[in-house]
Amino acid sequence: SSGINAEWPLRPGMKLNKNPLVKIIGSLMKLAEKNIELCKSAAGKIDVMKSEKIADQKLIIETQQGQMNSVQETVKSEMKSWTDVVKKNTAQRPSGKPLTENSIKQAVRTVNEEKKRSKYLMIYGCHESDKEADFELNKVVKDILYGTDAFPVLRTGEVYRIGRKEPGKNRPIKVEFGCASEVDLILMRARNLRDSDSFKHVYLGPDRTKEEQLAHSKLVKEMKQMIQKDSNKHYFIRDRKICTADKTLSSQTSQSS
């Protein structure tokens, strides 16, 4: 046929040029090796993300379980039976005043308020523009949560600033979450903001009452005095107490977290 190359098949004495074929095969092998390395790298990153997600979920479960155990212990110790409840209503309190219906209602309100506050996160030191829109505030909060490296990123409810707006001052931001354990998770990861250029001066804290705010301010003042006397240690507040740790150990722990 006229469409067939006259040089194919090879005639006796002709030599096949293998160099182009060898180059093509070599290129394909290198491409295959790169694809294998990329797959291995992606698999490793996926494993790390899975491990972090499992660890965070385990932390949430342990926190929730701890809260449930705390409630159960309170119920067991304070109200063992309905008879104890009746006795509490008729007995004299340590202050000398009887436990009245109003005092019970006040105690219930206090518990409910504490439960509600436990679902809120407070953000301090975040820049506030003169005409800050809601979507801008939500974006800033989202970026801060990403900066804590909490995984997975938690969904927020209400987000708003509190207090009277004053020139030159940044009002705190109040952020609502689904439950107290989510707030605890963010607070435990808040130390990662120290490595952020944008948010290293931002401070995260729980939603405290006025009395708790005064007590915390007092602890902060004491901690600053301790830092001035001995700056070789890392100071932090936990469970309403000033704690210290070796700076080298603290830095290693933060990097491994």
BELTAQUI-V799844 format. One record per run of one state. SS is the DSSP state (~ for helix, > for strand, _ for the rest). FROM is the first residue (numbers start at 1). TO is the last residue. Records with the same first field share a line. If there is no record, write none. Layout:
BEGIN
SS: FROM-TO, FROM-TO
END
This chain:
BEGIN
_: 1-18, 79-81, 91-91, 93-97, 99-100, 118-119, 125-133, 148-158, 162-172, 177-179, 196-202, 207-209, 230-232, 239-240, 257-257
~: 19-78, 82-90, 101-117, 134-147, 180-195, 210-229, 247-256
>: 92-92, 98-98, 120-124, 159-161, 173-176, 203-206, 233-238, 241-246
END
